[in-house]
């Protein structure tokens, strides 16, 4: 995108400027390696590096202006004196300044769009695709910014972050507006909110899905984690915006109550719309829920009034919550119920979210992004629920084909062999919250029939050390360790029998495995599909081999 703007037109109150503000800049960079001639370089602190250490590098590459934090410049004052042709902009908060100038440089794009922000530990991606589908059924052109990809109408772009850095976010939204999008759905991560990537964006609707343990390596406490999420609602929502909140979630309930109290006292036009399954006082309530291998149906009440039945190919209670959040967002924009129903019905596979791998095998194989204790627990609960529904269906079909007394005898003989097993393959990411590892191990072992512990994205940690942390939460012997993820997935398929469920959790849509700072090509879906293709056609899966309580060679 070729743009130019005078420096004076991107400045905000409180900026301490030294230099010619009539100069033009042609772009904004926050990484000195990507600076081009005529760019403004914003020196900000990252996880591993401080941009102030690279100011001279940026200037030598042609930066026309530099934003720096006054308290951080220190002994780099000499650099300012050395380059008098550069415009130097001193600020108190570099990240706030980066967001402010990005917003201005790209022409305040969110003011030309209806922006829907989604935050929460789990469910953001599926909810975003549901909202996108609903809006398109309503006849709107949409943009989507999220974990899997960035979409401008039907064009897809690689997603580097769930929520991009401020210049990238504003550039994307400007392109979306220029290409005719009227609505943008964006996932807003806690990291992005803490680092002010989405600041100065005007959110018309903000959705809160849930808050469970994750990212405590970054936020340190759950209260800090919650405070980051709250910023979307307390600071970034428009004056007439609507907060859509999960009332069954502890933090969501608290958020809804707090927002209502604050906005009522302030006399603001903002509103809260809650959704729930359990809380019957919520504005939108789902009931009469039915879920099978083929999909889900449920009815809803909106402010006590019964509406039509919702039918979806998505499965499980987790997706009922995702659908409720999308319904809430749609109703906040006055989308007709007909478009809501059609949009949900048309939303099928979301990559890496309870993604079924089916090439004709006689067991269910699923890839899912579940990488927190809550997400893993919900995934396993869904699997168990589906297995019970499958058994009921199978028994009903048998009863219809045989006389009742014949069925009773054959069912008693087959009862043990037809129980069905849940076989779970998972690991935990390295250099992330270590506290969740043992908890995830405990959940997996208790809710699965058999678990294969493996490597996830070990990053800079030893995969074996990560697995040992997971093992601390497991008291039984219904697991093995296979460090090589590809081999672990293959073993799960080998152990599977007819009617079983194989779950491969943790990485979902990811197409890589991160080891020692490098990303190597790897896809759970591809590995699972390949393993099934190797095994399919054999008379039985698993062959009765007993691997329980043993550890395989680590590959």
C-alpha positions, 0 to 999 in steps of 0.5 A: 500500500503506497501512502505518504503523510506529513509528520505533523498530521500523525502527531498526538498531544504530548509528543515532544518533537524535534525536527521538521514536521512538514516532512513526509513519511511513507510507512511505519516500522517497529522492527529495524530490519524492515525499515525502508527509506522514508519510514517512521521507526517506532522504538518499542520494547518487545519480549526479547529485545528493546527497539531503542537498541536498534535506533541507529540501525533504523536511521542508517536504513533511511528512517525519516523519523523516530519515536522513542520513549523519553525515559528509555533513550538514556545514553543514546542522546548522542544518536539524536545529535548525530542525525539532525535531519531525522525527526525525533519524537519523544513520548511517554508510552511507545506502544500507545504512540505506535497505535496512535500514529498508525491509526492516523497514518492509515486514515482512521480506518475503523471509522469507515467500518463496523468492527466486531472484536472477540476476546477470551481464552477459548472460542475466538476463532470459531466465533469469528467464522460464525459471525462472518458467515451470518453477516455474509448471509445478511448481504455484507462484505466482510474482513476477518483478522484472526489466528488461522488467517486474515481474510479480505472478502475471499482473499486469504493472507498469512496470519502472523499473530492472532492480532497484528501489531498496530501498523499491520492491523490499521493497514489491514483495516484500511485495505478492507475498507478500500476494497468494499468491506463494511464489517470486520471481525477480529480476534483480540488477544490478551497480548494485543490488549496489553501491548495496545495493538488495537488501541484507537480502533473503534469497536462497535461490538465486543464479545467475551467468550470465557476466561480460563488459565492460560498465558500466565507466563506473560500475565503472571496472575489470573487477575492481570489476565482478566484486566487485559481482556477488560480493556476491550470493553472499558476503553475501546468500545464506541460510545454506543457500543454493545458488549456481548458476554458469556454469563455462565463464565465466572469472569464473564458474569463479573464483567457484565455486572461491572459494565452495567453498573459503570455505564448506568452511573455514567449515563452512557449509551453502551449496553450489555447483552449476555448469553448462557446455557445455565444462567436462565436470567441471561438475555439469550439462553440455549435449551433443548440441546441435542448434539451428535457426530453429525451436528448440533441443534438447540432452541433459544430464548431472547429476553424470555421470548422463544425463537426458532431452532438453531441447526448446525454441523458443528458439534459439542457444548463448546460450539453451542457457546460459540454459536450463542456468542455469534448470535449475541453479536448478530443481534447487537447489529440488528441482524434478522433471525433468518440470516442468523440461522442460515449463517450458522447452518452454513458454518462447517469446518473451522480448521483445527477446531474439532476437525474430523479426519474421515477417510472411511475408517470405523472410528472417529479421528479429530484434530483440535487446538485445545491447549489449555486445561479448560479447552482440553476438558471441554474437548474430552467431555464433548468426545464422551458425550458423542460416544454415548450418543453413538452407542445409543444410536447403534443400540437403537438400530440393532433393536429395530433389526432384531426381536427384543429378546434376541437383542438383549442376549446379543447386547449382553455378550457385546457390552464389553467390546462395544464400550468404545475408548477415547485415545488422546494424544497431546503435549504442552508448549515450551517456554509458556505457563508451566503451571497448567501442564500437570493439570492438563495431564490430570484431566487427560488421564481422568477423562480419556481411556488412554493417553499418549504424551508427546511433544507439542512446540517445545521451543527452547525447552527440553521436550522430555522435561515438559512431558515430565511436568505433565506426568506429575498430574497423572496418578494412574498407568493409562498412558505412555510417552512417545516424544516424536509427535508423528510416531505418537499419532501413528500409535494412537491409530494403531490402538484404535478399534471400531467405535473409538475416538482418537483425539489429537490435541494442542496444535490444531491448524498449525502447520509447523512444530517449533523447536529451538527457535526454528519452525519445521513443517508439521501438520497434525491433520496430515500426520493423522490422515497418513496414519489412518491410510497406512492402517485402513484395510487391516482386519482390526486396529490395535491388535490387542497389544498392551502398551499400558504403563510402559514408555516407548523409545524416544525418537 
